[in-house]
Amino acid sequence: MMTFEPLDLPEVIRVTPRRFGDARGYFCETYVKPLYAASGIAADFVQDNESLSAVPGTVRGLHMQAPPFAQAKLVRVLSGVVFDVAVDVRKGSPTYGRWAGVRLTAERGEQLFVPQGFAHGFCTLVPDTRVAYKVDALYNRASECGIIWNDPDLAIQWGFDGETILSDKDRILPRLKDFQSPFAYAGG
């Protein structure tokens, strides 16, 4: 039905649903709670979000919400292509400050599971890219936080060499070394 592939940060998982195609197009199941739970993803999703980025090179991130409003995310591309990134920001984690990234396309239908305790962001690689994602906690403006997308200590390779488009709030996010992480590594 679906494949679940841990990335370099094993808690960050690429999910590829199986598509059933014919002359009309295709059908696929993008989320089946028991299959996800059996693969170690036990998030209880409560909200769906969608964004449209008209211009390639639009970067959204690196975002997160602090506890008790921390969010796990399940991200997929509805149209277009992104390079999607998760950064471990859990104090005490053996992978603290490391990132994992993957190309997600509407054509293939891959998804990325980003657990709580990871900053998340993506860069659009083609025009008119629509991204949808599920979260397991409601939006809470007061708990928003993040890390600057181009932190030289992270050295994320976004896969886009042109001019980037950012929101005003994303331009002023701190570097990881200046970020006081509200997340702690629980071990395991």
MDTraj code that builds the backbone (N, CA, C; nanometers):
import mdtraj as md
import numpy as np

residues = "MET MET THR PHE GLU PRO LEU ASP LEU PRO GLU VAL ILE ARG VAL THR PRO ARG ARG PHE GLY ASP ALA ARG GLY TYR PHE CYS GLU THR TYR VAL LYS PRO LEU TYR ALA ALA SER GLY ILE ALA ALA ASP PHE VAL GLN ASP ASN GLU SER LEU SER ALA VAL PRO GLY THR VAL ARG GLY LEU HIS MET GLN ALA PRO PRO PHE ALA GLN ALA LYS LEU VAL ARG VAL LEU SER GLY VAL VAL PHE ASP VAL ALA VAL ASP VAL ARG LYS GLY SER PRO THR TYR GLY ARG TRP ALA GLY VAL ARG LEU THR ALA GLU ARG GLY GLU GLN LEU PHE VAL PRO GLN GLY PHE ALA HIS GLY PHE CYS THR LEU VAL PRO ASP THR ARG VAL ALA TYR LYS VAL ASP ALA LEU TYR ASN ARG ALA SER GLU CYS GLY ILE ILE TRP ASN ASP PRO ASP LEU ALA ILE GLN TRP GLY PHE ASP GLY GLU THR ILE LEU SER ASP LYS ASP ARG ILE LEU PRO ARG LEU LYS ASP PHE GLN SER PRO PHE ALA TYR ALA GLY GLY".split()
xyz = np.array([
    [0.0809, -0.1205, 0.0000],
    [0.0000, 0.0000, 0.0000],
    [0.0851, 0.1267, 0.0000],
    [0.1766, 0.1369, 0.0969],
    [0.2627, 0.2535, 0.1103],
    [0.4004, 0.2076, 0.1533],
    [0.5012, 0.2871, 0.1156],
    [0.6351, 0.2606, 0.1678],
    [0.6716, 0.3719, 0.2649],
    [0.7417, 0.3349, 0.3710],
    [0.7860, 0.4277, 0.4748],
    [0.9376, 0.4177, 0.4818],
    [1.0071, 0.5255, 0.4460],
    [1.1525, 0.5241, 0.4363],
    [1.2140, 0.6302, 0.5274],
    [1.2765, 0.5894, 0.6387],
    [1.3451, 0.6878, 0.7230],
    [1.4596, 0.7528, 0.6450],
    [1.4788, 0.8830, 0.6671],
    [1.5875, 0.9561, 0.6025],
    [1.7113, 0.9539, 0.6918],
    [1.8090, 1.0395, 0.6656],
    [1.9309, 1.0450, 0.7464],
    [1.9004, 1.0721, 0.8939],
    [1.7953, 1.1466, 0.9210],
    [1.7439, 1.1611, 1.0571],
    [1.6291, 1.0614, 1.0661],
    [1.6456, 0.9503, 1.1373],
    [1.5514, 0.8392, 1.1260],
    [1.4074, 0.8706, 1.1669],
    [1.3869, 0.9755, 1.2451],
    [1.2494, 1.0117, 1.2825],
    [1.1768, 1.0823, 1.1680],
    [1.2520, 1.1336, 1.0720],
    [1.1955, 1.2012, 0.9544],
    [1.1778, 1.0948, 0.8465],
    [1.0540, 1.0794, 0.7994],
    [1.0202, 0.9646, 0.7157],
    [0.9545, 1.0082, 0.5847],
    [1.0084, 0.9567, 0.4740],
    [0.9426, 0.9764, 0.3445],
    [0.8395, 0.8656, 0.3276],
    [0.7190, 0.9055, 0.2946],
    [0.6084, 0.8117, 0.2735],
    [0.5701, 0.8195, 0.1259],
    [0.5650, 0.7044, 0.0610],
    [0.5251, 0.7024, -0.0796],
    [0.4017, 0.6135, -0.0936],
    [0.2859, 0.6773, -0.1153],
    [0.1641, 0.5991, -0.1366],
    [0.1675, 0.5292, -0.2727],
    [0.1032, 0.4160, -0.2791],
    [0.0917, 0.3438, -0.4057],
    [-0.0232, 0.4049, -0.4855],
    [0.0034, 0.4298, -0.6118],
    [-0.0997, 0.4831, -0.7007],
    [-0.1521, 0.3734, -0.7913],
    [-0.2827, 0.3710, -0.8089],
    [-0.3492, 0.2761, -0.8969],
    [-0.3982, 0.3550, -1.0181],
    [-0.3330, 0.3344, -1.1333],
    [-0.3631, 0.4140, -1.2505],
    [-0.4345, 0.3379, -1.3588],
    [-0.5070, 0.4140, -1.4392],
    [-0.5687, 0.3619, -1.5603],
    [-0.5855, 0.4793, -1.6567],
    [-0.6637, 0.4623, -1.7598],
    [-0.6796, 0.5650, -1.8626],
    [-0.7373, 0.6960, -1.8069],
    [-0.8050, 0.6892, -1.6942],
    [-0.8655, 0.8091, -1.6355],
    [-0.7665, 0.8917, -1.5555],
    [-0.6585, 0.8270, -1.5085],
    [-0.5628, 0.8928, -1.4191],
    [-0.5188, 0.7944, -1.3126],
    [-0.5321, 0.8330, -1.1867],
    [-0.4919, 0.7424, -1.0788],
    [-0.5785, 0.7660, -0.9557],
    [-0.5700, 0.6706, -0.8631],
    [-0.6296, 0.6795, -0.7301],
    [-0.5229, 0.6370, -0.6314],
    [-0.5179, 0.7044, -0.5159],
    [-0.4291, 0.6585, -0.4085],
    [-0.4850, 0.7020, -0.2742],
    [-0.4481, 0.6274, -0.1733],
    [-0.4788, 0.6645, -0.0353],
    [-0.3566, 0.7379, 0.0187],
    [-0.3743, 0.8619, 0.0627],
    [-0.2604, 0.9412, 0.1088],
    [-0.2381, 0.9301, 0.2587],
    [-0.3399, 0.8882, 0.3316],
    [-0.3238, 0.8719, 0.4763],
    [-0.4184, 0.7635, 0.5247],
    [-0.3616, 0.6626, 0.5892],
    [-0.4387, 0.5541, 0.6502],
    [-0.3818, 0.5374, 0.7905],
    [-0.4546, 0.5836, 0.8900],
    [-0.4031, 0.5898, 1.0269],
    [-0.3406, 0.4588, 1.0756],
    [-0.4046, 0.3423, 1.0586],
    [-0.3425, 0.2182, 1.1081],
    [-0.2089, 0.1856, 1.0391],
    [-0.1964, 0.2149, 0.9095],
    [-0.0696, 0.1904, 0.8400],
    [0.0408, 0.2812, 0.8938],
    [0.0064, 0.4058, 0.9182],
    [0.1038, 0.5001, 0.9738],
    [0.1442, 0.4572, 1.1136],
    [0.0468, 0.4216, 1.1952],
    [0.0765, 0.3785, 1.3323],
    [0.1665, 0.2551, 1.3322],
    [0.1411, 0.1603, 1.2425],
    [0.2225, 0.0396, 1.2335],
    [0.3655, 0.0710, 1.1899],
    [0.3850, 0.1867, 1.1266],
    [0.5184, 0.2290, 1.0825],
    [0.5821, 0.3281, 1.1792],
    [0.5231, 0.3441, 1.2981],
    [0.5812, 0.4291, 1.4010],
    [0.5368, 0.5736, 1.3982],
    [0.4404, 0.6079, 1.3150],
    [0.3888, 0.7447, 1.3080],
    [0.2527, 0.7469, 1.3749],
    [0.2515, 0.7924, 1.4994],
    [0.1283, 0.7879, 1.5781],
    [0.0650, 0.9250, 1.5958],
    [0.1010, 1.0218, 1.5143],
    [0.0447, 1.1569, 1.5254],
    [-0.1062, 1.1523, 1.5065],
    [-0.1759, 1.2322, 1.5844],
    [-0.3210, 1.2453, 1.5730],
    [-0.3482, 1.3789, 1.5037],
    [-0.3593, 1.3770, 1.3721],
    [-0.3706, 1.4998, 1.2946],
    [-0.5053, 1.5677, 1.3193],
    [-0.5007, 1.7008, 1.3372],
    [-0.6202, 1.7775, 1.3733],
    [-0.6483, 1.8938, 1.2795],
    [-0.5559, 1.9250, 1.1886],
    [-0.5740, 2.0409, 1.1014],
    [-0.5006, 2.0165, 0.9709],
    [-0.5606, 2.0584, 0.8595],
    [-0.4965, 2.0537, 0.7282],
    [-0.4695, 2.1965, 0.6819],
    [-0.3509, 2.2186, 0.6232],
    [-0.3113, 2.3496, 0.5730],
    [-0.2698, 2.3350, 0.4271],
    [-0.2777, 2.4451, 0.3528],
    [-0.2367, 2.4463, 0.2134],
    [-0.1747, 2.5803, 0.1802],
    [-0.0678, 2.5777, 0.0989],
    [-0.0072, 2.7020, 0.0519],
    [0.0115, 2.6950, -0.0988],
    [0.0091, 2.8115, -0.1624],
    [0.0416, 2.8256, -0.3035],
    [0.1578, 2.9223, -0.3123],
    [0.2623, 2.8821, -0.3819],
    [0.3776, 2.9688, -0.4074],
    [0.3881, 2.9853, -0.5574],
    [0.3649, 3.1069, -0.6047],
    [0.3598, 3.1325, -0.7484],
    [0.4972, 3.1300, -0.8134],
    [0.6007, 3.1687, -0.7391],
    [0.7332, 3.1889, -0.7976],
    [0.8306, 3.0820, -0.7491],
    [0.9074, 3.0211, -0.8406],
    [1.0128, 2.9285, -0.7971],
    [1.1129, 3.0026, -0.7080],
    [1.1675, 2.9313, -0.6100],
    [1.2607, 2.9932, -0.5164],
    [1.1925, 3.0520, -0.3949],
    [1.0627, 3.0273, -0.3805],
    [0.9929, 3.0706, -0.2598],
    [1.0316, 2.9756, -0.1475],
    [1.0837, 3.0324, -0.0398],
    [1.1211, 2.9530, 0.0770],
    [1.0224, 2.9839, 0.1881],
    [0.9659, 2.8789, 0.2442],
    [0.8771, 2.8909, 0.3604],
    [0.9426, 2.8101, 0.4713],
    [0.9903, 2.8797, 0.5731],
    [1.0567, 2.8085, 0.6820],
    [1.1835, 2.8787, 0.7226],
    [1.2442, 2.8220, 0.8148],
    [1.2271, 2.6953, 0.8856],
    [1.1393, 2.7200, 1.0084],
    [1.0220, 2.6625, 1.0123],
    [0.9204, 2.6934, 1.1125],
    [0.8959, 2.5785, 1.2094],
    [0.8412, 2.6155, 1.3247],
    [0.7916, 2.5192, 1.4236],
    [0.7058, 2.5952, 1.5234],
    [0.6367, 2.5229, 1.6083],
    [0.5652, 2.5794, 1.7223],
    [0.6225, 2.5167, 1.8482],
    [0.6410, 2.6004, 1.9501],
    [0.6958, 2.5541, 2.0774],
    [0.5900, 2.4770, 2.1556],
    [0.6352, 2.3828, 2.2409],
    [0.5415, 2.3131, 2.3290],
    [0.4705, 2.4144, 2.4199],
    [0.3493, 2.3911, 2.4585],
    [0.2700, 2.2687, 2.4391],
    [0.1940, 2.2651, 2.3069],
    [0.2291, 2.3540, 2.2135],
    [0.1605, 2.3599, 2.0842],
    [0.2469, 2.3046, 1.9704],
    [0.3485, 2.2256, 2.0042],
    [0.4380, 2.1675, 1.9037],
    [0.3573, 2.0867, 1.8026],
    [0.4036, 2.0894, 1.6787],
    [0.3323, 2.0207, 1.5714],
    [0.4215, 1.9207, 1.4994],
    [0.3691, 1.8015, 1.4785],
    [0.4233, 1.7105, 1.3776],
    [0.3508, 1.7444, 1.2487],
    [0.4180, 1.7212, 1.1351],
    [0.3585, 1.7554, 1.0054],
    [0.3721, 1.6388, 0.9092],
    [0.2730, 1.6254, 0.8236],
    [0.2772, 1.5318, 0.7119],
    [0.2561, 1.6160, 0.5869],
    [0.3625, 1.6317, 0.5073],
    [0.3673, 1.7286, 0.3976],
    [0.3590, 1.6571, 0.2636],
    [0.2810, 1.7125, 0.1704],
    [0.2777, 1.6600, 0.0338],
    [0.2549, 1.7736, -0.0646],
    [0.2944, 1.7507, -0.1870],
    [0.2829, 1.8505, -0.2928],
    [0.1632, 1.8157, -0.3805],
    [0.0734, 1.9127, -0.3974],
    [-0.0452, 1.8924, -0.4803],
    [-0.0188, 1.9278, -0.6259],
    [0.0663, 2.0279, -0.6483],
    [0.1112, 2.0621, -0.7838],
    [0.2501, 2.1237, -0.7715],
    [0.3388, 2.0825, -0.8624],
    [0.4733, 2.1366, -0.8606],
    [0.5744, 2.0468, -0.7926],
    [0.6851, 2.1116, -0.7456],
    [0.7984, 2.0406, -0.6870],
    [0.8584, 2.1280, -0.5776],
    [0.8960, 2.0660, -0.4659],
    [0.9672, 2.1368, -0.3592],
    [1.0878, 2.0546, -0.3154],
    [1.1815, 2.1240, -0.2524],
    [1.2827, 2.0568, -0.1721],
    [1.2407, 2.0819, -0.0291],
    [1.2100, 1.9757, 0.0439],
    [1.1529, 1.9838, 0.1779],
    [1.2589, 1.9435, 0.2803],
    [1.2670, 2.0178, 0.3915],
    [1.3751, 2.0016, 0.4877],
    [1.3211, 1.9946, 0.6304],
    [1.3826, 1.9086, 0.7114],
    [1.3577, 1.9028, 0.8557],
    [1.4926, 1.9153, 0.9260],
    [1.4961, 1.9968, 1.0324],
    [1.6179, 2.0187, 1.1114],
    [1.5895, 1.9776, 1.2554],
    [1.6741, 1.8910, 1.3115],
    [1.6590, 1.8465, 1.4504],
    [1.6986, 1.9608, 1.5444],
    [1.6041, 2.0063, 1.6262],
    [1.6312, 2.1146, 1.7226],
    [1.6051, 2.0687, 1.8669],
    [1.6116, 1.9390, 1.8903],
    [1.5893, 1.8844, 2.0241],
    [1.7211, 1.8878, 2.1028],
    [1.7234, 1.9677, 2.2095],
    [1.8435, 1.9747, 2.2935],
    [1.8780, 1.8356, 2.3445],
    [2.0058, 1.7994, 2.3357],
    [2.0520, 1.6701, 2.3828],
    [2.0428, 1.5592, 2.2800],
    [1.9848, 1.5869, 2.1649],
    [1.9730, 1.4843, 2.0615],
    [2.1092, 1.4572, 1.9983],
    [2.1395, 1.3312, 1.9682],
    [2.2651, 1.3018, 1.8992],
    [2.2700, 1.3596, 1.7581],
    [2.1537, 1.3994, 1.7030],
    [2.1516, 1.4583, 1.5693],
    [2.1117, 1.6064, 1.5732],
    [2.1253, 1.6688, 1.6902],
    [2.0906, 1.8114, 1.7044],
    [2.1653, 1.8939, 1.5984],
    [2.0914, 1.9810, 1.5302],
    [2.1512, 2.0697, 1.4312],
    [2.1739, 2.0072, 1.2950],
    [2.1421, 1.8799, 1.2800],
    [2.1541, 1.8157, 1.1485],
    [2.0215, 1.8280, 1.0744],
    [2.0301, 1.8248, 0.9442],
    [1.9091, 1.8338, 0.8631],
    [1.8994, 1.7164, 0.7664],
    [1.7768, 1.6886, 0.7266],
    [1.7480, 1.5908, 0.6224],
    [1.6548, 1.6586, 0.5241],
    [1.6790, 1.6339, 0.3970],
    [1.5948, 1.6945, 0.2949],
    [1.5614, 1.5963, 0.1865],
    [1.4506, 1.6227, 0.1200],
    [1.4035, 1.5341, 0.0140],
    [1.3209, 1.6162, -0.0852],
    [1.3318, 1.5751, -0.2084],
    [1.2519, 1.6371, -0.3143],
    [1.1140, 1.5715, -0.3129],
    [1.0098, 1.6534, -0.3070],
    [0.8719, 1.6038, -0.3127],
    [0.8069, 1.6583, -0.4393],
    [0.7365, 1.5715, -0.5110],
    [0.6723, 1.6121, -0.6353],
    [0.5254, 1.5725, -0.6363],
    [0.4462, 1.6518, -0.7060],
    [0.3062, 1.6140, -0.7261],
    [0.2992, 1.4906, -0.8161],
    [0.3895, 1.4821, -0.9105],
    [0.3891, 1.3714, -1.0061],
    [0.4046, 1.2354, -0.9379],
    [0.4942, 1.2265, -0.8398],
    [0.5172, 1.0977, -0.7717],
    [0.4345, 1.0824, -0.6442],
    [0.3940, 1.1929, -0.5833],
    [0.3073, 1.1863, -0.4663],
    [0.3750, 1.1541, -0.3351],
    [0.5083, 1.1676, -0.3266],
    [0.5771, 1.1413, -0.1998],
    [0.5291, 1.2396, -0.0924],
    [0.5437, 1.1973, 0.0324],
    [0.5104, 1.2817, 0.1469],
    [0.6274, 1.2788, 0.2442],
    [0.6331, 1.3783, 0.3307],
    [0.7371, 1.3801, 0.4329],
    [0.6723, 1.3964, 0.5694],
    [0.7063, 1.3034, 0.6596],
    [0.6625, 1.3155, 0.7983],
    [0.7731, 1.3854, 0.8764],
    [0.7366, 1.4978, 0.9400],
    [0.8289, 1.5772, 1.0213],
    [0.7761, 1.5741, 1.1649],
    [0.8460, 1.5077, 1.2563],
    [0.7954, 1.4977, 1.3939],
    [0.8125, 1.6274, 1.4719],
    [0.7471, 1.6327, 1.5869],
    [0.7676, 1.7442, 1.6789],
    [0.9149, 1.7491, 1.7182],
    [0.9662, 1.8707, 1.7396],
    [1.1062, 1.8871, 1.7758],
    [1.1968, 1.9087, 1.6567],
    [1.1378, 1.9226, 1.5395],
    [1.2125, 1.9483, 1.4167],
    [1.1587, 2.0748, 1.3517],
    [1.2490, 2.1639, 1.3105],
    [1.2089, 2.2793, 1.2299],
    [1.1816, 2.2285, 1.0889],
    [1.0863, 2.2911, 1.0207],
    [1.0468, 2.2464, 0.8880],
    [1.0431, 2.3642, 0.7908],
    [1.0860, 2.3368, 0.6681],
    [1.0750, 2.4374, 0.5631],
    [1.0866, 2.3731, 0.4271],
    [1.0495, 2.4499, 0.3246],
    [1.0643, 2.4003, 0.1882],
    [1.0929, 2.5158, 0.0940],
    [1.1530, 2.4804, -0.0193],
    [1.1804, 2.5742, -0.1280],
    [1.1093, 2.5229, -0.2517],
    [1.0302, 2.6099, -0.3171],
    [0.9625, 2.5687, -0.4396],
    [1.0613, 2.5719, -0.5554],
    [1.0508, 2.4735, -0.6428],
    [1.1454, 2.4604, -0.7534],
    [1.0829, 2.4896, -0.8894],
    [0.9510, 2.5008, -0.8953],
    [0.8802, 2.5323, -1.0202],
    [0.7673, 2.6300, -0.9878],
    [0.7131, 2.6994, -1.0906],
    [0.6027, 2.7934, -1.0654],
    [0.4770, 2.7230, -1.0145],
    [0.3960, 2.8008, -0.9451],
    [0.2620, 2.7592, -0.9024],
    [0.2617, 2.6264, -0.8276],
    [0.3446, 2.6201, -0.7254],
    [0.3548, 2.4992, -0.6439],
    [0.2576, 2.5086, -0.5265],
    [0.1752, 2.4060, -0.5128],
    [0.0795, 2.3976, -0.4016],
    [0.1228, 2.2858, -0.3084],
    [0.1314, 2.3192, -0.1799],
    [0.1731, 2.2243, -0.0772],
    [0.0601, 2.2117, 0.0244],
    [0.0312, 2.0883, 0.0634],
    [-0.0688, 2.0620, 0.1670],
    [-0.0010, 1.9849, 0.2784],
    [-0.0408, 2.0137, 0.4009],
    [0.0150, 1.9362, 0.5108],
    [-0.0826, 1.9274, 0.6261],
    [-0.0765, 1.8119, 0.6914],
    [-0.1537, 1.7839, 0.8114],
    [-0.0665, 1.8173, 0.9313],
    [-0.1276, 1.8652, 1.0387],
    [-0.0553, 1.8907, 1.1635],
    [-0.1319, 1.8284, 1.2791],
    [-0.0581, 1.7945, 1.3855],
    [-0.1227, 1.7287, 1.4992],
    [-0.1488, 1.8229, 1.6171],
    [-0.1371, 1.9537, 1.5942],
    [-0.1761, 2.0547, 1.6943],
    [-0.2261, 2.1761, 1.6180],
    [-0.3204, 2.2449, 1.6758],
    [-0.3764, 2.3623, 1.6110],
    [-0.2744, 2.4758, 1.6073],
    [-0.2917, 2.5666, 1.5122],
    [-0.2049, 2.6830, 1.5003],
    [-0.2161, 2.7686, 1.6255],
    [-0.1010, 2.8142, 1.6742],
    [-0.0970, 2.9029, 1.7901],
    [0.0103, 3.0085, 1.7641],
    [-0.0341, 3.1285, 1.7309],
    [0.0567, 3.2368, 1.6926],
    [0.1632, 3.2638, 1.7983],
    [0.1269, 3.2616, 1.9253],
    [0.2216, 3.2957, 2.0325],
    [0.3347, 3.1933, 2.0451],
    [0.3151, 3.0730, 1.9932],
    [0.4186, 2.9704, 2.0067],
    [0.5048, 2.9551, 1.8808],
    [0.4782, 3.0367, 1.7781],
    [0.5578, 3.0294, 1.6551],
    [0.7040, 3.0611, 1.6830],
    [0.7916, 2.9864, 1.6204],
    [0.9345, 3.0158, 1.6268],
    [1.0000, 2.9556, 1.5041],
    [1.1283, 2.9820, 1.4881],
    [1.1947, 2.9283, 1.3710],
    [1.3420, 2.9605, 1.3673],
    [1.4033, 2.9159, 1.2588],
    [1.5464, 2.9346, 1.2328],
    [1.5589, 2.9890, 1.0910],
    [1.6532, 3.0775, 1.0710],
    [1.6742, 3.1357, 0.9387],
    [1.7084, 3.0265, 0.8375],
    [1.6499, 3.0359, 0.7214],
    [1.6602, 2.9328, 0.6168],
    [1.8025, 2.9129, 0.5664],
    [1.8841, 3.0186, 0.5677],
    [2.0182, 3.0109, 0.5095],
    [2.1285, 3.0167, 0.6153],
    [2.1007, 2.9622, 0.7323],
    [2.1995, 2.9581, 0.8402],
    [2.3261, 2.8890, 0.7886],
    [2.4405, 2.9590, 0.7910],
    [2.5625, 2.8976, 0.7362],
    [2.6091, 2.7759, 0.8156],
    [2.5720, 2.7660, 0.9429],
    [2.6099, 2.6488, 1.0213],
    [2.5323, 2.5241, 0.9780],
    [2.4112, 2.5432, 0.9280],
    [2.3323, 2.4301, 0.8773],
    [2.3744, 2.3942, 0.7353],
    [2.4062, 2.4949, 0.6557],
    [2.4511, 2.4755, 0.5164],
    [2.3551, 2.3864, 0.4368],
    [2.2262, 2.4179, 0.4443],
    [2.1257, 2.3406, 0.3706],
    [2.1414, 2.3676, 0.2216],
    [2.1444, 2.2617, 0.1446],
    [2.1512, 2.2703, -0.0012],
    [2.0081, 2.2637, -0.0559],
    [1.9486, 2.3799, -0.0808],
    [1.8078, 2.3896, -0.1159],
    [1.7763, 2.3465, -0.2587],
    [1.8762, 2.3309, -0.3443],
    [1.8494, 2.2869, -0.4813],
    [1.7975, 2.3963, -0.5711],
    [1.8175, 2.5233, -0.5311],
    [1.7721, 2.6367, -0.6116],
    [1.8795, 2.7432, -0.6048],
    [1.9254, 2.7903, -0.7206],
    [2.0356, 2.8857, -0.7241],
    [1.9936, 3.0285, -0.7537],
    [1.8682, 3.0517, -0.7855],
    [1.8218, 3.1863, -0.8190],
    [1.7908, 3.2684, -0.6953],
    [1.7205, 3.3776, -0.7171],
    [1.6800, 3.4657, -0.6078],
    [1.5683, 3.3997, -0.5269],
    [1.5803, 3.4050, -0.3945],
    [1.4771, 3.3457, -0.3094],
    [1.3741, 3.4508, -0.2706],
    [1.2534, 3.4043, -0.2506],
    [1.1411, 3.4872, -0.2076],
    [1.1080, 3.4442, -0.0652],
    [1.1038, 3.5415, 0.0271],
    [1.0786, 3.5129, 0.1686],
    [0.9721, 3.6058, 0.2230],
    [0.9031, 3.5621, 0.3269],
    [0.8135, 3.6522, 0.4002],
    [0.8991, 3.7426, 0.4884],
    [0.8415, 3.8541, 0.5312],
    [0.9144, 3.9456, 0.6198],
    [0.9548, 3.8754, 0.7491],
    [0.8655, 3.7932, 0.8045],
    [0.8989, 3.7266, 0.9315],
    [1.0086, 3.6222, 0.9139],
    [1.0155, 3.5574, 0.7965],
    [1.1202, 3.4582, 0.7740],
    [1.2579, 3.5220, 0.7542],
    [1.2613, 3.6476, 0.7119],
    [1.3889, 3.7181, 0.6923],
    [1.4619, 3.7470, 0.8235],
    [1.3868, 3.7498, 0.9341],
    [1.4467, 3.7925, 1.0613],
    [1.4578, 3.6798, 1.1639],
    [1.4388, 3.5564, 1.1213],
    [1.4523, 3.4437, 1.2140],
    [1.5988, 3.4297, 1.2570],
    [1.6230, 3.3790, 1.3774],
    [1.7607, 3.3657, 1.4270],
    [1.8333, 3.2458, 1.3655],
    [1.9641, 3.2478, 1.3786],
    [2.0444, 3.1305, 1.3450],
    [2.0258, 3.0266, 1.4547],
    [2.0574, 2.9017, 1.4241],
    [2.0435, 2.7941, 1.5218],
    [2.1248, 2.8236, 1.6471],
    [2.2464, 2.8765, 1.6329],
    [2.3313, 2.9025, 1.7494],
    [2.2717, 3.0090, 1.8425],
    [2.1783, 3.0897, 1.7935],
    [2.1142, 3.1932, 1.8744],
    [1.9721, 3.1542, 1.9164],
    [1.9297, 3.0360, 1.8772],
    [1.7943, 2.9885, 1.9048],
    [1.7930, 2.9131, 2.0378],
    [1.7054, 2.9526, 2.1273],
    [1.6889, 2.8831, 2.2548],
    [1.5797, 2.7779, 2.2362],
    [1.6205, 2.6560, 2.2080],
    [1.5250, 2.5515, 2.1740],
    [1.4381, 2.5145, 2.2941],
    [1.3059, 2.5111, 2.2725],
    [1.2144, 2.4666, 2.3782],
    [1.1936, 2.3149, 2.3762],
    [1.2664, 2.2442, 2.2882],
    [1.2498, 2.0996, 2.2726],
    [1.3636, 2.0254, 2.3393],
    [1.3313, 1.9138, 2.4035],
    [1.4328, 1.8295, 2.4652],
    [1.4234, 1.6894, 2.4034],
    [1.5389, 1.6296, 2.3845],
    [1.5460, 1.4943, 2.3319],
    [1.5030, 1.3969, 2.4415],
    [1.4105, 1.3083, 2.4064],
    [1.3585, 1.2135, 2.5047],
    [1.4325, 1.0803, 2.5026],
    [1.5314, 1.0693, 2.4163],
    [1.6050, 0.9424, 2.4073],
    [1.5343, 0.8435, 2.3183],
    [1.5993, 0.7309, 2.2980],
    [1.5362, 0.6251, 2.2190],
    [1.5790, 0.6186, 2.0842],
])
top = md.Topology()
chain = top.add_chain()
for i, resn in enumerate(residues, 1):
    res = top.add_residue(resn, chain, resSeq=i)
    for name in ("N", "CA", "C"):
        top.add_atom(name, md.element.get_by_symbol(name[0]), res)
traj = md.Trajectory(xyz[None], top)
